[in-house]
């Protein structure tokens, strides 16, 4: 079956995060990240947890522990076992979520959102957002490749711009950062989401 453009975009974002996870040195998982109070380990566990929560809702199921990453409430960090395999957890949940994007049964199921219930189909354009931003966070924290896919950057930035004011919430983004003169598209995007490139 041919994947939709939405599924291809999410898969591209997922693969980018997988590549950065693979580059984390053994002693890099406790490194602080641009997300206050979160380590590199926390950032990946958060992305796994949010993707798992979305997938479970779209499938009409309950989230389940995954490769040592426990289940947590929305927005909370999960307990991470000493033997947790974050790379395997992300590979598994991102593959399942990629498949769900094109599943008619999943697309029609309603998800809770900050603006009220919405069919999963109406949420899929935003799926690469969290993954893309935290890919950069992980790379910045661990000395990995900070360059993001330009097409994904442009897509996510354009999708977020209309929601600018609504995003300035504790559960979303902090204040925008001034864009330096001559900044490229990735820098503009990172400043928009409150990062210091």
C-alpha positions in Angstrom: 0.0 0.0 0.0 1.3 3.4 -0.9 1.7 5.8 2.0 0.0 9.2 2.0 2.1 12.4 2.1 1.1 12.8 5.7 2.4 9.3 6.6 5.6 9.9 4.6 6.2 13.2 6.5 5.8 11.6 9.9 8.0 8.7 8.9 10.7 11.1 7.7 10.5 12.9 11.1 10.6 9.5 13.0 13.7 8.4 11.0 15.4 11.6 11.8 14.9 11.1 15.6 16.0 7.5 15.3 19.2 8.6 13.7 19.9 11.1 16.5 19.1 8.4 19.2 21.6 6.1 17.5 24.3 8.9 17.8 23.9 9.5 21.5 27.1 8.4 23.3 26.8 6.0 26.2 27.5 8.7 28.7 25.2 11.3 26.9 21.8 10.2 28.2 22.0 12.4 31.3 23.0 15.5 29.3 20.8 18.5 29.9 18.7 19.6 27.0 17.0 22.9 25.8 13.9 21.6 27.6 14.2 22.9 31.2 14.9 20.1 33.7 14.8 17.4 31.0 17.8 15.2 30.1 18.4 13.6 26.8 16.8 10.4 28.1 13.7 12.4 29.3 13.2 14.0 25.8 13.2 10.7 24.0 10.9 9.1 26.7 8.5 12.1 26.3 8.3 11.7 22.5 7.7 7.9 22.9 5.0 8.6 25.5 3.1 11.2 23.5 3.2 9.1 20.3 2.1 6.1 22.3 -0.8 8.0 23.8 -2.0 9.3 20.4 -1.7 5.9 18.9 -3.6 4.2 21.7 -6.5 6.7 21.4 -6.6 6.4 17.6 -6.7 2.6 18.0 -9.3 2.7 20.8 -6.8 0.9 23.2 -4.9 1.7 26.3 -1.2 2.7 26.2 1.1 -0.1 27.2 4.6 -0.2 28.7 7.2 -0.4 25.9 10.8 -1.6 26.1 11.2 -0.3 29.7 9.3 3.0 29.2 6.3 3.0 31.6 3.0 4.6 30.9 2.5 8.2 32.1 -0.3 10.8 32.0 -0.4 13.3 29.2 2.4 15.8 29.6 4.1 13.8 32.4 7.4 12.0 32.1 7.2 8.2 32.4 9.4 6.1 34.6 12.3 4.8 32.6 13.7 1.4 33.6 17.4 0.9 34.0 17.3 -1.5 31.1 15.0 0.6 28.9 15.7 0.5 25.2 14.7 3.9 24.0 15.8 3.2 20.4 13.6 0.1 20.2 10.7 1.9 21.9 10.8 4.7 19.4 11.2 2.4 16.4 8.2 0.4 17.4 5.8 3.2 18.3 6.7 5.4 15.4 6.2 2.5 12.9 2.8 1.8 14.4 1.8 5.4 14.3 3.0 5.8 10.7 0.7 2.9 9.8 -2.3 4.3 11.7 -2.1 7.6 9.7 -3.5 5.8 6.7 -5.8 3.4 8.6 -9.5 4.5 7.9 -10.6 3.2 11.3 -8.0 5.1 13.2 -8.5 8.3 11.1 -12.2 8.5 12.1 -11.6 8.1 15.8 -11.8 11.3 17.9 -8.8 12.5 19.9 -8.9 15.1 22.7 -7.1 18.3 21.7 -6.6 21.7 23.3 -9.4 23.0 21.1 -11.8 20.2 21.7 -12.3 16.7 20.3 -11.1 16.2 16.7 -10.9 13.2 14.4 -7.4 11.7 14.2 -7.4 12.6 10.5 -7.6 16.2 11.5 -4.5 15.9 13.8 -2.1 14.0 11.5 -0.6 17.1 9.9 0.7 18.1 13.3 2.3 14.8 14.1 5.8 15.6 12.9 5.9 18.7 15.1 6.9 17.3 18.5 9.2 14.8 16.9 11.0 17.4 14.8 11.5 19.9 17.6 12.8 17.3 20.0 15.1 15.8 17.4 16.9 19.1 17.5 16.8 19.2 21.3 18.4 15.8 21.5 21.1 16.7 18.9 21.9 19.9 20.7 22.2 18.2 24.0 24.4 15.3 22.9 26.5 16.8 20.1 24.6 15.2 17.3 23.6 16.5 13.9 21.4 19.5 14.4 20.5 19.9 10.7 16.7 19.2 10.2 15.1 18.2 7.0 14.2 21.5 5.2 10.9 20.3 3.8 9.8 19.1 7.3 10.9 22.4 8.8 8.9 24.4 6.3 5.8 22.2 6.6 5.7 22.3 10.4 6.5 26.0 10.6 3.7 26.9 8.2 1.3 24.6 10.2 2.1 26.2 13.5 2.1 29.9 12.4 -1.7 30.3 12.5 -1.7 29.0 16.1 1.0 31.4 17.3 -0.8 32.9 20.3 -2.4 29.7 21.4 0.9 27.9 21.5 2.4 30.3 24.1 1.3 28.1 27.0 3.1 26.1 29.7 2.2 22.9 27.9 3.4 24.1 24.5 6.0 26.7 23.7 7.5 29.6 25.6 8.1 33.0 24.2 9.5 33.4 20.7 13.2 34.2 20.5 14.3 37.1 18.3 15.5 35.9 14.9 19.1 37.0 14.1 19.7 38.9 10.9 20.2 36.7 7.9 18.8 33.6 9.6 18.0 30.6 7.6 14.6 28.8 7.6 15.6 26.3 10.3 16.8 29.1 12.6 13.6 31.1 12.1 11.6 28.0 12.9 13.6 27.2 16.1 13.2 30.8 17.2 9.5 30.6 16.6 9.2 27.6 18.9 11.3 29.3 21.6 14.6 27.7 21.1 18.0 29.4 21.1 19.7 28.0 18.0 
